[in-house]
Amino acid sequence: MEFDLHMALVILAAAVATFATRIGGYILITRMKSIPPRVEAALNAVPAAVLTTLVAPAFFIGGWESKLALIAALFIGLRFTHTWMLVAAWIVVMTWRHTIGA
């Protein structure tokens, strides 16, 4: 395996860009005396947006076991903790794969 300077520079540029955006957000927030309500609302929406980008493709592209596991996780998550939600989804997927097949 040879050293590829171009690829190393691309990786370095990606690392610098990632670091700059993370530290830039931190510096911007710490310099504010108070966070405006619209910024706070946007920051509060980030976890739901990230979760949606992770779950939606699995639901629409995955098989039936994925769809059923996500539906089970949704209903369990409305009532119980995240751990039980994960366990329920895992049980659905494993049961589906061992009884019906992948």
C-alpha positions in Angstrom: 0.0 0.0 0.0 1.5 3.3 -1.1 1.1 6.7 0.6 -1.3 8.9 -1.4 -0.6 12.6 -0.7 -3.8 13.7 -2.4 -5.9 11.4 -0.1 -4.0 12.5 3.0 -4.7 16.2 2.1 -8.4 15.4 1.6 -8.5 13.7 5.0 -6.6 16.6 6.7 -9.0 19.2 5.0 -12.0 17.2 6.2 -10.6 17.1 9.8 -9.9 20.8 9.8 -13.4 21.7 8.4 -15.0 19.4 11.1 -13.0 20.9 13.9 -13.6 24.5 12.7 -17.4 24.0 12.5 -17.5 22.4 16.0 -15.2 24.9 17.7 -16.9 27.8 15.8 -20.3 26.9 17.2 -18.9 26.6 20.7 -17.2 30.0 20.5 -20.3 31.6 19.0 -22.6 30.3 21.8 -20.1 31.2 24.6 -19.8 34.8 23.4 -23.6 35.4 23.5 -25.0 36.9 26.7 -28.2 35.0 26.2 -29.4 32.6 23.5 -32.2 34.0 21.4 -35.4 31.9 21.5 -35.3 31.0 17.8 -31.7 29.7 18.2 -32.7 27.8 21.3 -35.6 26.3 19.4 -33.4 25.3 16.5 -30.9 23.7 18.8 -33.6 21.8 20.6 -34.8 20.4 17.2 -31.4 19.0 16.2 -31.7 15.6 18.1 -35.0 14.8 16.4 -33.7 15.8 13.0 -30.6 13.6 13.4 -32.7 10.7 14.7 -35.1 11.0 11.7 -32.2 10.9 9.2 -31.0 7.7 10.8 -34.4 6.0 11.2 -36.2 7.0 8.0 -33.9 5.2 5.5 -34.0 2.0 7.6 -37.8 2.1 7.6 -38.3 2.8 3.9 -35.4 0.7 2.5 -35.2 -2.1 5.1 -37.2 -5.3 5.1 -40.3 -6.1 7.0 -38.3 -7.0 10.1 -36.9 -3.5 10.2 -40.3 -1.9 9.7 -41.9 -4.0 12.5 -39.0 -3.4 14.8 -39.2 0.4 14.4 -43.0 0.3 14.9 -42.5 -1.8 18.1 -39.8 0.6 19.2 -42.0 3.5 18.7 -44.8 2.1 20.8 -42.5 0.8 23.5 -40.6 4.1 23.5 -43.9 6.0 24.3 -44.3 4.2 27.5 -40.9 2.8 28.7 -37.2 3.8 28.7 -34.8 3.7 25.7 -33.3 0.4 26.9 -36.7 -1.4 26.7 -37.2 0.2 23.3 -34.0 -1.2 22.0 -34.7 -4.6 23.6 -38.2 -4.8 22.0 -36.8 -3.9 18.5 -34.1 -6.5 18.9 -36.6 -9.2 19.9 -38.8 -8.4 16.9 -35.9 -8.6 14.4 -34.4 -11.8 15.9 -37.8 -13.5 16.1 -38.6 -12.5 12.5 -35.2 -13.7 11.2 -35.3 -17.0 13.1 -39.0 -17.9 12.3 -39.7 -16.5 8.9 -36.1 -16.0 7.6 -34.1 -13.1 6.4 
